[in-house]
């Protein structure tokens, strides 16, 4: 009888955890709905109060949280390979800072959700263009210059965000702070985020062997026949797209992109054909669970989901680090 490998077992566990997190999100809330009612509404969507609560309120938010978690974990895993830096996460390149500054300017001006998303997208594009442009010198791509440019740009946007908070009207400050900490209460349609997740995730998994080679180092990868520079540019573009899609939907949700890929590695998975899908599923299930807790623990008061991702994730990560001898 064949014995399943550890990654295969973990994949089954993560799939089950993902389904459970989505079901819990549909089940939980101030309006009481039983598990049978949830199943009945999913299988036989008949208009009514329960149907409206599930399909109009809880399902879109759960889908948004799931997509954002998967996108952030994917972006973090890709950037950690690209930069060969254990501290790399989706926000290290300043993309989140650019989006945050644009969004906060729109919020301070009293703009609506559509204008805020447009401003955030514009800010993210500016950050991507600056980081990408300055990472070339005489036509040569430099990963270390990419990291340095991103860190400097992130620091600059952080100062501008602080200035925007100081100058904003008092009535807008709370909403701005929630956006900065990550909030899914006003998330729009997650369709675009899901498209980005499926496309970028699928392409990344399809090139998993090349990512494994790149993780060995540029010189070794080049000696093994890998076209290093084009792959590095492709990774940057994919990670940037995933980060922008996540930030536009949920604001700046921290921790997920940094720690989730490491958590998968500490479970003994290093090959990217397993690491990437496992990280996406774990990030998606984790953020969906955290968002469910954020909106139900102190209902009707809702917490920024980014606060709970840190409060839940940090001790879990410390336990994993304490029990594992794996290198991060």
C-alpha positions as CSV (number, residue, x, y, z in Angstrom):
1,X,0.0,0.0,0.0
2,X,1.5,3.3,-1.1
3,X,2.2,5.8,1.6
4,X,1.3,9.4,0.9
5,X,4.1,12.0,1.0
6,X,4.1,14.7,3.6
7,X,3.3,17.5,1.0
8,X,0.3,15.4,-0.3
9,X,-1.0,15.0,3.3
10,X,-0.6,18.7,4.0
11,X,-2.4,19.5,0.8
12,X,-5.4,17.5,1.9
13,X,-5.3,19.1,5.3
14,X,-5.1,22.6,3.8
15,X,-8.0,21.9,1.4
16,X,-10.1,20.8,4.3
17,X,-9.1,23.8,6.4
18,X,-10.0,26.1,3.5
19,X,-13.4,24.6,3.1
20,X,-13.9,24.7,6.8
21,X,-12.9,28.4,7.0
22,X,-15.3,29.3,4.3
23,X,-18.2,27.4,5.9
24,X,-17.5,29.0,9.3
25,X,-17.6,32.4,7.6
26,X,-21.0,31.7,6.2
27,X,-22.2,30.2,9.5
28,X,-20.9,33.0,11.9
29,X,-22.5,36.3,12.5
30,X,-25.0,38.2,14.7
31,X,-27.9,36.8,12.7
32,X,-28.2,33.1,13.8
33,X,-28.0,30.6,10.9
34,X,-27.7,26.9,11.4
35,X,-25.3,24.6,9.5
36,X,-28.3,22.9,7.8
37,X,-29.6,26.3,6.6
38,X,-26.2,27.2,5.2
39,X,-26.0,23.9,3.3
40,X,-29.6,24.3,2.1
41,X,-28.9,27.8,0.9
42,X,-25.8,26.7,-1.0
43,X,-27.5,23.7,-2.6
44,X,-30.9,25.3,-3.2
45,X,-30.6,29.1,-3.3
46,X,-34.2,30.1,-2.7
47,X,-34.8,33.9,-2.1
48,X,-35.4,34.7,1.5
49,X,-33.9,36.3,4.6
50,X,-31.3,33.5,5.1
51,X,-30.4,33.5,1.4
52,X,-30.0,37.3,1.5
53,X,-27.7,37.2,4.5
54,X,-25.5,34.4,3.2
55,X,-25.3,35.4,-0.5
56,X,-25.6,39.2,0.0
57,X,-23.4,39.7,3.0
58,X,-21.3,36.8,4.2
59,X,-20.4,35.0,1.0
60,X,-18.9,38.0,-0.8
61,X,-16.8,39.0,2.2
62,X,-15.6,35.4,2.8
63,X,-14.6,35.2,-0.9
64,X,-12.8,38.5,-0.6
65,X,-10.9,37.4,2.5
66,X,-10.0,34.1,0.9
67,X,-8.7,35.7,-2.3
68,X,-6.7,38.4,-0.3
69,X,-5.1,35.8,1.9
70,X,-4.1,33.6,-1.1
71,X,-2.7,36.6,-2.9
72,X,-0.6,37.9,0.0
73,X,0.9,34.4,0.7
74,X,1.7,34.0,-3.0
75,X,3.3,37.4,-3.3
76,X,5.4,36.7,-0.1
77,X,6.6,33.4,-1.3
78,X,7.6,34.8,-4.7
79,X,9.4,37.8,-3.3
80,X,11.3,35.6,-0.8
81,X,12.7,33.6,-3.7
82,X,13.3,36.7,-5.8
83,X,15.2,38.6,-3.1
84,X,16.5,35.6,-1.3
85,X,15.6,37.4,1.9
86,X,13.7,35.8,4.8
87,X,12.2,39.2,5.7
88,X,10.7,39.8,2.2
89,X,7.0,40.3,2.1
90,X,4.4,41.9,-0.3
91,X,5.0,45.4,1.3
92,X,8.8,45.5,1.2
93,X,8.8,47.1,-2.3
94,X,6.8,50.1,-1.4
95,X,3.8,49.1,-3.5
96,X,1.5,49.0,-0.5
97,X,2.8,52.4,0.6
98,X,2.0,53.9,-2.7
99,X,-1.5,52.4,-2.7
100,X,-2.1,53.5,0.9
101,X,-1.0,57.1,0.2
102,X,-3.3,57.3,-2.8
103,X,-6.3,55.8,-0.9
104,X,-5.8,58.0,2.2
105,X,-5.7,61.1,0.1
106,X,-9.0,60.1,-1.5
107,X,-10.5,59.3,1.9
108,X,-9.3,62.6,3.4
109,X,-11.1,64.3,0.5
110,X,-14.3,62.5,1.3
111,X,-14.2,60.5,-2.0
112,X,-16.3,57.4,-2.5
113,X,-15.2,53.8,-2.8
114,X,-14.7,53.9,-6.5
115,X,-12.5,57.0,-6.4
116,X,-10.6,55.6,-3.4
117,X,-9.8,52.4,-5.3
118,X,-8.7,54.5,-8.4
119,X,-6.4,56.6,-6.2
120,X,-4.9,53.5,-4.5
121,X,-4.4,51.9,-7.9
122,X,-2.7,55.0,-9.2
123,X,-0.4,55.2,-6.1
124,X,0.5,51.5,-6.5
125,X,1.4,52.0,-10.2
126,X,3.6,54.9,-9.4
127,X,5.5,52.8,-6.8
128,X,5.8,49.9,-9.2
129,X,7.1,52.2,-12.0
130,X,9.7,53.9,-9.7
131,X,11.0,50.6,-8.2
132,X,11.1,48.8,-11.5
133,X,12.7,51.8,-13.3
134,X,15.4,52.3,-10.7
135,X,16.2,48.6,-10.6
136,X,17.8,48.9,-14.0
137,X,21.2,50.5,-14.6
138,X,22.5,50.5,-18.1
139,X,19.9,47.9,-19.0
140,X,21.0,45.6,-16.2
141,X,18.5,44.2,-13.7
142,X,19.8,44.3,-10.1
143,X,17.8,42.5,-7.4
144,X,19.7,44.2,-4.6
145,X,19.0,47.6,-6.0
146,X,15.3,46.5,-6.3
147,X,15.2,45.7,-2.6
148,X,17.0,48.9,-1.6
149,X,14.8,51.0,-3.8
150,X,11.7,49.4,-2.4
151,X,12.7,49.9,1.2
152,X,13.6,53.6,0.6
153,X,10.3,54.1,-1.2
154,X,8.3,52.4,1.5
155,X,9.9,54.7,4.1
156,X,9.0,57.7,2.0
157,X,5.4,56.7,1.6
158,X,5.2,55.9,5.3
159,X,6.1,59.5,6.0
160,X,3.6,60.8,3.5
161,X,0.9,58.5,5.1
162,X,1.7,59.9,8.5
163,X,1.4,63.4,7.1
164,X,-2.0,62.6,5.5
165,X,-3.3,61.3,8.8
166,X,-2.2,64.4,10.6
167,X,-3.7,66.7,8.0
168,X,-7.0,64.8,7.6
169,X,-10.3,65.9,9.1
170,X,-11.1,64.2,12.3
171,X,-14.2,62.5,10.9
172,X,-12.1,60.7,8.3
173,X,-9.2,59.5,10.6
174,X,-10.9,56.3,11.9
175,X,-11.7,55.1,8.4
176,X,-8.1,55.8,7.3
177,X,-6.7,53.9,10.3
178,X,-8.9,50.9,9.6
179,X,-7.7,50.9,5.9
180,X,-4.1,51.0,7.1
181,X,-4.6,48.1,9.4
182,X,-6.5,46.1,6.9
183,X,-10.3,46.0,6.7
184,X,-12.7,43.9,4.7
185,X,-15.9,45.5,5.9
186,X,-16.3,47.6,2.8
187,X,-14.6,45.2,0.3
188,X,-16.0,45.4,-3.2
189,X,-16.5,42.5,-5.6
190,X,-13.6,40.0,-5.3
191,X,-13.9,38.8,-8.9
192,X,-10.8,40.7,-10.1
193,X,-8.8,39.5,-7.1
194,X,-9.8,35.9,-7.8
195,X,-8.8,36.2,-11.5
196,X,-5.4,37.5,-10.5
197,X,-5.0,34.8,-7.9
198,X,-5.8,32.0,-10.3
199,X,-3.8,33.3,-13.2
200,X,-0.6,34.3,-11.2
201,X,-0.8,31.3,-9.0
202,X,-1.3,28.9,-11.9
203,X,1.6,30.4,-13.8
204,X,3.9,30.4,-10.7
205,X,3.2,26.7,-10.0
206,X,3.8,25.9,-13.7
207,X,7.3,27.4,-13.3
208,X,8.0,25.8,-9.9
209,X,11.1,24.0,-11.1
210,X,12.6,27.2,-12.3
211,X,11.8,28.8,-9.0
212,X,13.6,25.9,-7.2
213,X,16.7,26.6,-9.3
214,X,16.6,30.3,-8.6
215,X,16.4,29.6,-4.9
216,X,19.8,28.0,-5.2
217,X,21.3,31.4,-6.1
218,X,21.8,33.3,-9.3
219,X,25.2,31.9,-10.2
220,X,24.1,28.3,-9.7
221,X,20.8,28.8,-11.5
222,X,22.7,30.5,-14.5
223,X,25.2,27.6,-14.5
224,X,22.3,25.1,-14.8
225,X,21.0,26.9,-17.9
226,X,18.3,29.1,-16.3
227,X,17.5,32.4,-17.9
228,X,17.7,34.3,-14.6
229,X,17.0,37.9,-15.5
230,X,13.7,37.3,-17.4
231,X,12.5,35.0,-14.6
232,X,13.3,37.6,-11.9
233,X,11.4,40.3,-13.9
234,X,8.4,37.9,-14.3
235,X,8.4,37.2,-10.5
236,X,8.5,40.9,-9.7
237,X,5.5,41.5,-12.0
238,X,3.5,38.6,-10.6
239,X,4.2,39.6,-7.0
240,X,3.4,43.2,-7.8
241,X,0.0,42.3,-9.4
242,X,-0.9,40.0,-6.5
243,X,0.0,42.7,-4.0
244,X,-2.0,45.4,-5.8
245,X,-5.1,43.1,-6.1
246,X,-5.0,42.3,-2.4
247,X,-4.4,45.9,-1.3
248,X,-7.2,47.3,-3.4
249,X,-9.6,44.9,-1.9
250,X,-8.6,44.9,1.8
251,X,-6.1,47.7,2.5
252,X,-2.8,46.9,4.2
253,X,-3.2,43.5,5.8
254,X,0.1,42.7,7.4
255,X,1.8,39.5,8.5
256,X,0.2,37.0,6.0
257,X,2.7,37.4,3.2
258,X,5.7,37.4,5.5
259,X,4.9,34.5,7.8
260,X,2.7,32.1,5.9
261,X,5.4,30.9,3.4
262,X,7.8,30.4,6.3
263,X,5.1,28.4,8.2
264,X,4.9,26.0,5.2
265,X,8.6,25.7,5.0
266,X,8.8,24.9,8.7
267,X,6.3,22.1,8.0
268,X,9.0,20.5,5.9
269,X,8.0,21.7,2.4
270,X,10.5,23.5,0.2
271,X,9.8,22.4,-3.4
272,X,7.8,25.2,-5.0
273,X,5.4,22.9,-6.8
274,X,4.0,22.1,-3.3
275,X,5.0,25.2,-1.4
276,X,3.1,27.7,-3.5
277,X,-0.3,26.0,-3.5
278,X,0.1,25.2,0.2
279,X,1.0,28.7,1.0
280,X,-2.0,30.1,-1.0
281,X,-4.4,27.7,0.8
282,X,-3.0,28.4,4.2
283,X,-3.0,32.2,3.7
284,X,-6.5,32.1,2.4
285,X,-7.8,29.9,5.2
286,X,-6.0,31.9,7.8
287,X,-7.2,35.3,6.6
288,X,-10.8,34.0,6.2
289,X,-10.8,32.7,9.7
290,X,-9.2,35.9,11.1
291,X,-11.8,38.0,9.3
292,X,-14.7,35.9,10.6
293,X,-13.3,36.5,14.1
294,X,-12.8,40.2,13.5
295,X,-16.5,40.7,12.6
296,X,-18.0,38.4,15.3
297,X,-15.9,38.5,18.5
298,X,-17.2,42.0,19.6
299,X,-20.2,42.3,17.3
300,X,-21.7,44.7,16.4
301,X,-18.3,46.3,16.8
302,X,-15.9,45.1,14.0
303,X,-12.1,45.0,14.4
304,X,-9.6,45.6,11.6
305,X,-8.6,42.2,10.4
306,X,-4.9,43.1,10.2
307,X,-4.9,43.4,14.0
308,X,-6.1,39.8,14.4
309,X,-3.7,38.4,11.8
310,X,-0.8,39.5,14.0
311,X,-2.5,38.6,17.3
312,X,-3.3,35.0,16.0
313,X,-0.3,34.5,13.7
314,X,2.6,35.6,15.9
315,X,2.1,33.0,18.7
316,X,1.4,30.3,16.2
317,X,4.6,31.1,14.3
318,X,6.6,31.2,17.5
319,X,5.4,27.8,18.4
320,X,6.3,26.5,14.9
321,X,9.8,28.0,15.2
322,X,10.2,26.5,18.7
323,X,9.3,23.0,17.5
324,X,11.1,23.0,14.2
325,X,14.7,22.8,13.3
326,X,14.0,23.9,9.7
327,X,16.0,26.8,8.5
328,X,14.0,29.9,7.6
